[in-house]
Amino acid sequence: MKTYNRISEIRLDIEAGAVSCVQLVQNYLQNIEGKKHLNAFLEVWAEEALLRAAEIDEKIKQGTAGRLAGVVIALKDVLAYKNHKVSSSSKILEGFESLYNSTVVERLLAEDAIFIGRTNCDEFAMGASNENSAFGPVKNAADESRVPGGSSGGSAVAVQANMCHCALGTDTGGSIRQPSAFTGIFGFKPTYGLISRWGLLAYASSFDQVGPMTKSLEDNMLLTEIMSGMDNHDATMLQQPSMKFTQPTSPKKAKFAVMNEAIHHPGVDKEVRENFQKLLDKLVSEGHEVTYFDFPLLEQMVPTYYVLTTAEASSNLSRYTGMLYGKRSENAHDLESTYVMSRTEGFGSEVKRRIMLGTFVLSSDQYDAYYNKAQKVRRVIQNQTNEVLADADAILIPTTSTPAFELGEKSKDPIAMYLADLFTVQANLAGNPAISLPLFETQAGLPIGIQLMGKSFKEQELFNLSQLLIETCKS
Ligand code: GLN
């Protein structure tokens, strides 16, 4: 079967009778089976997806199908889908099934999307390589000795290797954009508050956002549009109806801001740097403006992110006690040992490390030195980011400093792993929207992502600028 890069192409073929929803699902199921060794899925809902596809084929015939009829989607294993398992790739949620739908799932179902399965990820979305999953790492389909990035690594590979049409990920510090960059797809983290977090298993609530991972910009826009808009279940949301996007059009003249510290950072890979420079030169030669700014706080971003997210995680994850749901240790004999042993056996080592760090920075004698201080630094980063954006259309930066690294390369060194987030955490600290575009490849064929960070709630502008970059690279 042909590979579809756009929902609109699927739509045309369905309308012409060239393909049916059932055939599409069968094709993806075949690919999933053939590429099992990549370990992208934790569970595949084969029978159910086929049944739903048949129902939607019927709706198409009746002319009552929604905007996502024929669109087969994979869900990162952190999103509640009623009566389906969800585990955050953790043993602590063993056997747990969602009691309700997350808002994003509800909205996609209402447009007739078909969910094909839940994808592997780093445990509780904590990681940058998918190696922290309790169910084994995921392999990058571009080079199977390499990681797909994380934490939404399974979703990224599911799209990359055509095991579904598109996928949902979540992004707390880069978890949509970094794996998208490593696998050559489009990954978007919306402005904080654009998409409901209801039904998302929390990692760090003031950072987490759900977003689409797709093979085209237009699909990313459509899914964002459908998922956006107020939801009374999430008090942090923008109180406005869903966004309406129009076809992205390249602005005639745009102004991009580039961070000096980022391009001169010693950790930036040679090929990433060269391709990025090529893009800047081309933009200038086509009459666009590229300005450079200093951002001395770059080095503080990753530490600030880790103080705040681990604090929030230690609080969010305190609900997993072995009492109400999920895993309960069989070796426990009273209340305290139920808590201690269920958590000891249920959480993996990275999650434990972060719970301990978060508990430490929140403890009464450390609170001012770490948590409070980090909150203040976050505000300064936010203000400075917005000052730069007041004078430019977007901040332009490679999504990651290197292409996908080898499996095992950084897993023994948490600090090296944390630095994989160097260029992505800014958007989460500030709350701004940011997208990773698959614009280049290394000589060896590894994808390189370029990131655009835009103004809060100005997603259409960001998509227009993305279109400009895509066209600039083609020309
Ligand atoms: N890699 C980052 C971390 O380990 C980001 C994770 C995320 O965005 N969920 O926290």
Boltz pocket constraint, residues with backbone or C-beta under 6 A from the ligand:
constraints:
  - pocket:
      binder: B
      contacts: [[A, 124], [A, 125], [A, 126], [A, 127], [A, 128], [A, 150], [A, 151], [A, 170], [A, 171], [A, 172], [A, 173], [A, 174], [A, 175], [A, 176], [A, 203], [A, 417], [A, 421]]
      max_distance: 6.0
